[in-house]
Amino acid sequence: MWGPEGLDEVEAELLGPPEDLKGKDVLEIGAGAAQCSRWLAVQGARPIALDLSHRQLQHALRIGGTFPLVCADAGALPFADASFDLACSAYGALPFVADPVLVLREVRRVLRPGGRFVFSVTHPIRWAFPDEPGPEGLSVSSSYFDRTPYVEQYIENGVGRAVYVEHHRTVGDRVREVVAAGFRLVDLVEPEWPAWNSSEWGGWSPLRGNLIPGTAIFVCVRD
Ligand SMILES: C[S@@+](CC[C@H](N)C(=O)[O-])C[C@H]1O[C@@H](n2cnc3c(N)ncnc32)[C@H](O)[C@@H]1O
């Protein structure tokens, strides 16, 4: 699943036709509980699910799967050059790092020539709107161009410690970062909210989804 709209890889085929996934080495970045890797394994691919969070990987382990789980930072991938045919990331790592080019360069390094990296992030336009599913989420409340990160802190004895950080990039920033890392951008998919999806989750809802995009999916090739 590429995002809350519900666009899945069976429909999108952004990694290629499902029958071509068989036998492919695939790296999932920011895998969380490794849902994507689990699906890839069923297609006959050889996924490795990577996440910074040990806790998330414990969930992946509990749910199960026969593929490796790797606890590491996407900015310092513990793999040799040209180890993978494909890489994917559904909202993993890239929105949460201050230096996305570092991550993109690392992913490019571990891909084989011709390999593809597909990643989804919150659509940058959402930054300008309140993260609310109702009508209040439809009015611009801050600048699209303000790159100040969103930070949640845990305060102990008057000292704050960042526990959640999200970094905003404009669409142009993301395109430039992909190019700076040496990838060729072959598509930028903005899934439309489908009629069957009536769920509300966080700031995602049919109301907003029908009016403004919520997810941006970048399809990048390592030539
Ligand atoms: C929004 S979750 C997405 C999880 C999963 N891909 C999904 O579709 O449900 C983002 C994940 O990225 C991971 N993450 C954040 N920064 C990372 C980093 N620098 N390296 C690797 N993983 C990271 C988080 O631990 C978290 O599991």
The ligand as an ORCA input file, in Angstrom:
! r2SCAN-3c Opt
* xyz 0 1
  C       5.253      6.245      8.772
  S       6.218      4.795      9.140
  C       5.946      3.831      7.673
  C       6.090      2.354      7.935
  C       5.727      1.420      6.784
  N       6.536      1.670      5.606
  C       4.256      1.474      6.454
  O       3.903      1.643      5.284
  O       3.438      1.315      7.364
  C       7.878      5.392      8.941
  C       8.953      4.407      9.307
  O      10.227      4.959      8.934
  C      11.161      4.606      9.944
  N      12.312      5.529      9.882
  C      12.342      6.831     10.205
  N      13.570      7.332     10.022
  C      14.342      6.320      9.557
  C      15.711      6.205      9.182
  N      16.531      7.264      9.230
  N      16.169      5.013      8.750
  C      15.346      3.928      8.681
  N      14.040      3.971      9.043
  C      13.544      5.147      9.476
  C      10.361      4.700     11.231
  O      10.966      3.990     12.288
  C       9.020      4.114     10.805
  O       8.939      2.735     11.034
*
